[in-house]
Amino acid sequence: MSEVLERVRKIVIDHLDADPDKVTDKASFIDDLEADSLDIVELVMAFEEEFDIEIPDDSAEHILTVGDAVNYIQEKLAA
Amino acid sequence: MFDLSGKTALVTGATGGLGANIARALHKQGAKVVLSGTREAVLQELAAELGDNAYVAACNLSDAAEVDGLIAKAEAAAGSPLDILVANAGITKDGLILRMKDEDWEAVIKVNLESYFRLSRAAVKGMMKRRFGRIIGITSVVGVMGNPGQTNYAASKAGMIGFSKALGQEVASRNITVNCIAPGFIASPMTDVLNDAQREAILTKIPAGKLGEGADIASAAVYLASNEAGYVTGQTLHVNGGMVMI
């Protein structure tokens, strides 16, 4: 498992108070982890802080699953 | 009822009559109170009067960077996260519109309305995490009924009301309420300078037959800050002796 995935999972588990077993690559924030729109904003802000990156709103809209977040962050860090 | 012990509040404009009254009332209910304003010596004096659990965090609300940092500064002063924000500071730069300068418009919007946005944005972040918050904007009856010579002031105060309704909807699910208090004519250094004829003219419009006191506004703030008011959000509480009923 990648280091980014682990850090993302930790943020998601902490923030959503989610069952760690459910926070998989494919887990959808809204459908599987019961996040609402405010949670998503908070998660995006937490990712920005954790990885010291900026995630514009139009990119954030496409981050629907844990895997989406990991991929986006990895691309951003590689750029 | 209305016990605020364990809560931390920030009151802007605490050097003014209303702000000081609000700070005293919140403090009396047990809250830690951080006093903000531009005149540090006056703030220190009020903090000394209140004694324990009163702190000072000076701020110039026309300086965006200072405003953005005020919540963190207040939390550092109190040593605890902020639960209650009372955005009370306000200025006037009156003039009929034909004579109103750009800078008079901009200054009033900046201090009264933009600082409310900046402070709320910073405060909401922590409040959302902690699932509790009370944001209270001190607006004015003028924001609802208008007043000649105060297009800038009326716009800023009406803006606070709309802002509070929108923000209230955004954060209601996090147990954060956002409300306004709209004072009518309150006895203050501003009303002390009115002459008898002006005073009479005002009183004829107030069914209660008298000016309000700072304590009347402070009591409303205590209520909106309390746990008991948790189901009240996006509202404007008019405290005006019946002058405007809506």
Interface residues (C-beta under 8 A of the other chain):
Chain A: D36 L38 E42 M45
Chain B: K125 M128 K129 E170 V171 S173 R174
